[in-house]
Amino acid sequence: MASAEEVGVEPPPLVNSLGVLKGIEAEEGKVKLAQGGFTGPSDAEDATCADWARREIKGARGSALSTKTIFSHCFVVPWSSVGFRSLYGILMVFLAIVVQVAVPLIILVTRQPVKDLSSACPNQSSYQTKIVGFTLSLYFVVQTISLCVNKLRGLGFLHEFVDLGFARSLFIKLAVLSQFAGMAAAGGAQFLLFVGNANGAFVVLVLQSLAMTFCLTVDQNVVGHQIGSWTQHRLSSITKDEMLNNGIGIGREGESIPKSSFDKIKLLVFSEKLVLLTVVATGTGWIIGVTYCM
């Protein structure tokens, strides 16, 4: 009987463990190329890269649905008429911004233990106090990173993929801005409070740390269960696959994805990595500074 080579037919590729591993590595290489940045050639036509983009988009949508903030509530509130939900939303947005940003800033301005350069870094607390300060500072940074991964990713998804008009998008922009401002202000306030009370009781440090951590999540804490469920239902209705990116959609599994949707998720992933890198680098220096100066 003639072999495959003799009749001019190419034999089927050998399927073994090494071949499967190389196939996985090839797919991972395509995904890494797609994640490389938000510029450059698009790989939206490649099925592997398209599936990666769809997974990232669905993950970002999950963050938006699971993290219900007063800003995302206002994003879907009916503004055609003034009612309870619109009035409640505006009031709670004001409350969230005041507690999340203004209060830490007020502490920065009025609670100044640093009178001159000689007292800027006293370094007079005990080793036990420094250990407690280090642990609480690490918790603050971890909480901040968690917010960046979950809340900011969800807000970025709503901003990039859900078009409800310019006026509603302002709530998402305001949410992102207040989150960054709140993280910076709370971090600075905790630094001053820890340095100024380094010789105090441990419970004081714990309460101060919890207060600054609470400031980071005010926009979530003011959303009750019923309002959160109402918001989640509306968000899930307007973020279906076929409606994303202003109705362009994200395609089907195993197929290509629209280039605009692909480029938007690349930008979102790139921005997220940049923010996380900045937070990790800044947070590491902040932890070392707090621990040393206490």
PyMOL commands that set and color helices and strands:
alter all, ss='L'
color gray80, all
select helices_A, chain A and resi 17-34+47-66+70-76+84-110+117-119+127-149+151-161+166-196+202-215+218-221+225-238+241-247+259-293
alter helices_A, ss='H'
color red, helices_A
deselect
rebuild
show_as cartoon
